[in-house]
Structure formats: structure tokens, C-alpha cells
Amino acid sequence: MPAFMADSGEHTAVRDPIGPVPPASGEDDSRQPTGLRRRLRRHRRWLLVFAVAALLAQMAVAMITTAVEQTPTIDEPVYAGTAVVYVQQHSLRYNPEHPPLGKLIIATGMALARPDLAPGFVGDQGELGRHLLYESGNDPWRVMFWARLPVIVVTLLLGLVVFAFARDLVGAVGGLAALALYAFSPDVVAHGSLATLDVPAAGFVLTAAWLVWRARRRPLPYLPLAGLATGAALATKMSTLPVVPVLMCLAGWSFWCARRTDAREPRERARLAGRAAAAAVGVALVAVVVVWATYLVVDPRLRWTASGQVPTVHGLRGLLVEWLPFPEAYRDGMRVQFGFENATWHGFLFGRLYSGSLWYYLPAALLVKTPLGMSVLWLAGVGVMAAVPRLRTAAVYVVLPPAVLLAAAMTGSRDLGVRYALFMPVFLAVAAACVLALRRRWAHLAVAVLVGCVTVSSVRTFPLYLPYSNEAFGGPAKTHLRLHDSNVDWGQDLGRLADRLRQRYPGEKVWLVYKGSGVPAAYGITASDPRKVAPGRVHGLLVVSDSSIAKAEGRFARLIAGSEAIDEVGHSITVFRRK
């Protein structure tokens, strides 16, 4: 039995680095016969295992069902194609803007699927994904399922980290509450079922924070493990870089807390401070080694030639890139990312189409896409952690990393979805469970009711998790009126559209504006682009991705305005009729 699954019991103190949790009210089971007490403890342990398994099983069903039914989203073909190149050609030439680890995770599925890809293929990464799925004789449904399956497995395993972290803080019941919030989070389920990098990156950061927290009692082995988790995050997405100084400081503080009783004299304290600083640096060094290792796994010779797509970065950003102790391919990937940040992107929020970015976009999008009960528990949990003395220290480990990452993401130029803040539902599930630290009957009842509300809201959107929005904003059917892109319409419903056209509109002329990486003809859709002909020639069915509706301007906007909406597919595609 793993340590984090060991029984804490309703009447048993939970040992953690900040001291034991006081026993719940009730009769002390020490008065019961020893044999009976052991049997009860054993039953509680198995009930706990069953509850964890049940929550993860329902999450697995939700993610696998979603993965099977959805066509490729915009980013997935690039990652799947790059993963195949990693496995078959050991080349780093594609998708340098993201480090290799997330795509190596996807590659484990690609190795099992063994799709065909011509070794002599020449083209950019977008053409690579299209060639793999639609031009090489592969079944795109099968390839995408195997690309997504490893991410699903990683998402489920990260649920155990959520459970373990919350259990360390408030006991087994709190662990179950946190796991339930994680398992029923529509955003986590939506992106955990895709061959993308957001959930693994967020989960690795959470794992690092949990391990650093545990190091307050045992620096070894938890600090080296925290370095591995930090490196895994950096080797998955470069957007996790801002959290590294936070994790280093927390690592040094954890080491200090674990050893401070041994330092009574000023000289001993100075020596301990030096060792704590060394421990923090050690975590960073392990992380650096992990990043290098992921590149070496792909190509032991680290063959890398910068292409013309790598921009020149000046100023502080340029110095940061030069100073990072990572492979040149990683640093060029950062240059590409900074190039994206220098571009002007279009955003859409609450019906307003705008150019550039809004600093409050991510908080507003999270407000729309987070279940109401979950939002309440997030706020209450953070408040309880600040108010309860024994949890204040833990709050730094649970709240500070996502706060820093959110602040960094809010300064970005791409208002394209809450996936840029997916660490929020991952971390704040742990914070929400801390409401149970109040140890009042009403608090337990409130948590149960709110988790139940989250469960109902999440189950109601099954299996259309990507366009989820909560009831206060009209639910998934209304999300496209307030948000766009990966919040609602990421190209995932091309297969559903093909089924709908075949079942309800056989033989009708179809005009299609589709936002995604899929090839409509590969799913049996024969359609023309209405933007390439005069509006007077467009008659029959006009099918438009909701993100394209949000961005429609000029003649195309007038074409939509003159059409009658008659159907919708997956809450992401609208079907109009033009007479």
C-alpha cells in the first residue's frame, strides 16, 4: 500500500510536516477492543482505495469517451507528427517552441500505433501533422486515439498527486474531496483527453510543489524528486519557467525547516542557511539535467540547425535566453515563443472581438468555465488556509505557484483559452479541500453539497467538455457567445458534423468554414468555401465554426447575418440555411 493511500481514519491523527490533525469529534476508538479496531481500520483503508479508484475510473471513462469521439484539435496533429518523427527519425527539427517531454509521452502511444510516415517528407510542422493523419494511409481515428491515450494515463496518475497532497493537509476525506474536484473538472477532463501538453505541465508543477512540501520533514529523498518533477515541467512547456524561482525558494525553506532544530548557535544557523541555499540550487541543477536528458533521448547527438522561423530576441529577453543552461534547441524554442508574444492576436470576450490582449482575460474566462460550486470552494479553501494557523505555511506551497504562473500568463499576448491557466483547477482542488480543516459539521456538509453540484454540472456536459461553461453563463450551448478558440471550438467536432450532415441533411449542398486541423473530405464531408464566391451564389447549408462566427467581418459577417440558424453540432459548430 503506497504511503499516500495509508488509512488515516476518521478518528486517527494525520501526520504531516506541520503537525498532526486533531481527531474528529466522537468516541475515541482506543476504547474499542483491539481486534475490532484493527478490522475497522482495515475496512476504512479498503473503502478509501475503492473511493479513489471509483473517482479515477469515472474520469477515465469520461476522457476515453471524449478521446474516441473527437476529431483532431488544432495543435494535436503537430504534436502527434513530431512524436512520430522523434520515434522513427530521432530528429528535433519539428515543433522547437515546445520541449520534447510532452511529445515523448505522446510518442509512447505512437510507438504502439506504429503509423506510417515517409522518411523523406519535407514540409512544415502543420503539413507534417496533416500528412501523418490524412496522406499516409493511416486511420486518423486510430492514430489520434493512441496519441491521446498516454496523456489520459498521465492525467489519471496526477489525480493521485492531488489526492496525496490534500490528504497530507487535511486527511483522507479532504483527499477525496480534492480528487473529486479534479476528476470532475470539465477543463481537466477536456484537455486531459487530448494529445496536448497543458495537463502534463500543470501536473508536473503540482508534483514538484507537493514533493517540496514533503521535504519539510525529509529533505532526502523528496528534494531530488522535486528537482525531477520541476525538470519534467520545464521539459514539457516553457511557460512553467516563472515558477522555478518559487520552487527553489520553497525547497531552501523546506530544508531549513527540516534542520533548524539542529542549529542553535549563530554559526550553526549560518551554516544551515548555506546548506539550504545549496539544496535550492541542487533542485535547479536536477531540473536542468532532466531537460538535457529529454533532448538527448530524442537525439543523442543533439543535431539542431536553427531555421528562418527563429526570430532574434533583444533586450532582457535576449539575455534571459542566452543565460539559460539549456540546449540550443530549447533556447531557440524560447525565441520562437517570444516571437509569438510580439505578434498581435485577436481575442474574443463576452461578445467583444478585439486585437491584442486583455490583462483580465484569463480570470474572466475562468469565471465562465469553472463550475460554480468549484469556484466557491476555491475561494473558501484559500480563505481557510489563510485563517487556520496550521495551514498558513502550507498555503505558500499550494497558492503561490499557481498565483505566479497566473500572473505570468495574464501578461501574455494570446487570449486563446483557459488552457493557459490549467494549473488553477489542478492546484486549487487541493486548496478547496482545506475547508474541511474547520472540522465543523456544517463545513463537511457544505463541501459535500458543493462537490455534488460540481459533479452534476460536469456530468451534464458529458461528453462535450471542451465548450463547457457554468450555469450562470448559460451552460455549454452559450459558451460561444462569450469565448472562442480552445474554450469552445478547437476543431474537435468535424466527425460529429459529418454524422449530422449524413443523418439529417443528405444530398444538400454544403458551404463550410471550419476552424481546425482536420480535413473535412477525410470524414466524408464534401463542401465549398463560401468566402471564395459571391454571396448571391451561396444557397443551401452554411456550416461555420463558432470561432469563425466570432471573428466574422465584412462580407462574411453579412453572409452569416442573412442566414437562418437551424442546428448546432457539439456546441462548437452552427448550421445555417440560406435560401
Secondary structure as the mmCIF struct_conf table of DSSP 4:
data_model
#
loop_
_struct_conf.conf_type_id
_struct_conf.id
_struct_conf.beg_label_comp_id
_struct_conf.beg_label_asym_id
_struct_conf.beg_label_seq_id
_struct_conf.end_label_comp_id
_struct_conf.end_label_asym_id
_struct_conf.end_label_seq_id
HELX_RH_3T_P HELX_RH_3T_P1 ALA A 3 MET A 5
BEND BEND1 ALA A 6 ALA A 6
TURN_TY1_P TURN_TY1_P1 GLU A 10 HIS A 11
BEND BEND2 THR A 12 THR A 12
HELX_LH_PP_P HELX_LH_PP_P1 ALA A 13 ARG A 15
TURN_TY1_P TURN_TY1_P2 PRO A 17 ILE A 18
HELX_LH_PP_P HELX_LH_PP_P2 PRO A 20 ALA A 24
BEND BEND3 SER A 25 GLY A 26
HELX_RH_3T_P HELX_RH_3T_P2 ASP A 29 ARG A 31
BEND BEND4 GLN A 32 GLN A 32
HELX_RH_AL_P HELX_RH_AL_P1 THR A 34 GLU A 69
HELX_LH_PP_P HELX_LH_PP_P3 GLN A 70 PRO A 72
BEND BEND5 ILE A 74 ASP A 75
HELX_RH_AL_P HELX_RH_AL_P2 GLU A 76 GLN A 89
BEND BEND6 TYR A 94 TYR A 94
TURN_TY1_P TURN_TY1_P3 PRO A 96 GLU A 97
BEND BEND7 HIS A 98 HIS A 98
BEND BEND8 PRO A 100 PRO A 100
HELX_RH_AL_P HELX_RH_AL_P3 LEU A 101 ALA A 113
TURN_TY1_P TURN_TY1_P4 PRO A 119 GLY A 120
BEND BEND9 GLY A 123 GLY A 123
HELX_RH_AL_P HELX_RH_AL_P4 GLN A 125 TYR A 134
BEND BEND10 GLU A 135 GLY A 137
HELX_RH_AL_P HELX_RH_AL_P5 PRO A 140 ALA A 183
TURN_TY1_P TURN_TY1_P5 PHE A 184 PHE A 184
HELX_RH_AL_P HELX_RH_AL_P6 PRO A 186 GLY A 192
TURN_TY1_P TURN_TY1_P6 SER A 193 SER A 193
BEND BEND11 LEU A 194 LEU A 197
HELX_RH_AL_P HELX_RH_AL_P7 ASP A 198 ARG A 214
TURN_TY1_P TURN_TY1_P7 ALA A 215 ARG A 217
HELX_RH_AL_P HELX_RH_AL_P8 PRO A 219 LEU A 234
TURN_TY1_P TURN_TY1_P8 ALA A 235 THR A 236
HELX_RH_3T_P HELX_RH_3T_P3 MET A 238 VAL A 243
HELX_RH_AL_P HELX_RH_AL_P9 VAL A 244 ARG A 259
HELX_RH_3T_P HELX_RH_3T_P4 ARG A 260 ASP A 262
BEND BEND12 GLU A 265 GLU A 265
HELX_RH_AL_P HELX_RH_AL_P10 PRO A 266 VAL A 298
TURN_TY1_P TURN_TY1_P9 PRO A 300 ARG A 301
TURN_TY1_P TURN_TY1_P10 GLY A 308 GLN A 309
BEND BEND13 VAL A 310 VAL A 310
HELX_RH_AL_P HELX_RH_AL_P11 GLY A 315 TRP A 323
BEND BEND14 PHE A 326 PHE A 326
HELX_RH_AL_P HELX_RH_AL_P12 GLU A 328 ASN A 342
BEND BEND15 ALA A 343 ALA A 343
STRN STRN1 HIS A 346 LEU A 349
TURN_TY1_P TURN_TY1_P11 PHE A 350 GLY A 351
STRN STRN2 ARG A 352 SER A 355
BEND BEND16 GLY A 356 GLY A 356
TURN_TY1_P TURN_TY1_P12 TRP A 359 TYR A 360
HELX_RH_AL_P HELX_RH_AL_P13 TYR A 361 LYS A 369
BEND BEND17 THR A 370 THR A 370
HELX_RH_AL_P HELX_RH_AL_P14 LEU A 372 ALA A 387
BEND BEND18 VAL A 388 VAL A 388
HELX_RH_AL_P HELX_RH_AL_P15 PRO A 389 MET A 410
TURN_TY1_P TURN_TY1_P13 THR A 411 THR A 411
BEND BEND19 GLY A 412 SER A 413
HELX_RH_3T_P HELX_RH_3T_P5 VAL A 418 ALA A 421
TURN_TY1_P TURN_TY1_P14 LEU A 422 LEU A 422
HELX_RH_AL_P HELX_RH_AL_P16 PHE A 423 ALA A 433
HELX_RH_3T_P HELX_RH_3T_P6 CYS A 434 LEU A 438
HELX_RH_AL_P HELX_RH_AL_P17 ARG A 441 THR A 461
TURN_TY1_P TURN_TY1_P15 PHE A 462 PRO A 463
TURN_TY1_P TURN_TY1_P16 LEU A 466 PRO A 467
HELX_RH_3T_P HELX_RH_3T_P7 GLU A 471 PHE A 473
TURN_TY1_P TURN_TY1_P17 GLY A 474 GLY A 474
HELX_RH_3T_P HELX_RH_3T_P8 PRO A 476 LEU A 481
TURN_TY1_P TURN_TY1_P18 ARG A 482 ARG A 482
HELX_RH_3T_P HELX_RH_3T_P9 ASP A 485 ASN A 487
TURN_TY1_P TURN_TY1_P19 VAL A 488 VAL A 488
BEND BEND20 TRP A 490 GLY A 491
TURN_TY1_P TURN_TY1_P20 GLN A 492 ASP A 493
HELX_RH_AL_P HELX_RH_AL_P18 LEU A 494 ARG A 504
BEND BEND21 TYR A 505 TYR A 505
TURN_TY1_P TURN_TY1_P21 PRO A 506 GLY A 507
STRN STRN3 VAL A 510 VAL A 513
BEND BEND22 GLY A 516 SER A 517
HELX_RH_3T_P HELX_RH_3T_P10 PRO A 520 TYR A 523
TURN_TY1_P TURN_TY1_P22 GLY A 524 GLY A 524
STRN STRN4 SER A 528 SER A 528
HELX_RH_3T_P HELX_RH_3T_P11 PRO A 530 LYS A 532
BEND BEND23 VAL A 533 VAL A 533
HELX_RH_3T_P HELX_RH_3T_P12 PRO A 535 ARG A 537
STRN STRN5 GLY A 540 SER A 545
HELX_RH_AL_P HELX_RH_AL_P19 ASP A 546 ALA A 550
TURN_TY1_P TURN_TY1_P23 LYS A 551 LYS A 551
HELX_RH_AL_P HELX_RH_AL_P20 GLY A 554 ALA A 561
TURN_TY1_P TURN_TY1_P24 GLY A 562 GLY A 562
BEND BEND24 SER A 563 SER A 563
STRN STRN6 GLU A 564 VAL A 569
TURN_TY1_P TURN_TY1_P25 GLY A 570 SER A 572
STRN STRN7 ILE A 573 ARG A 578
#
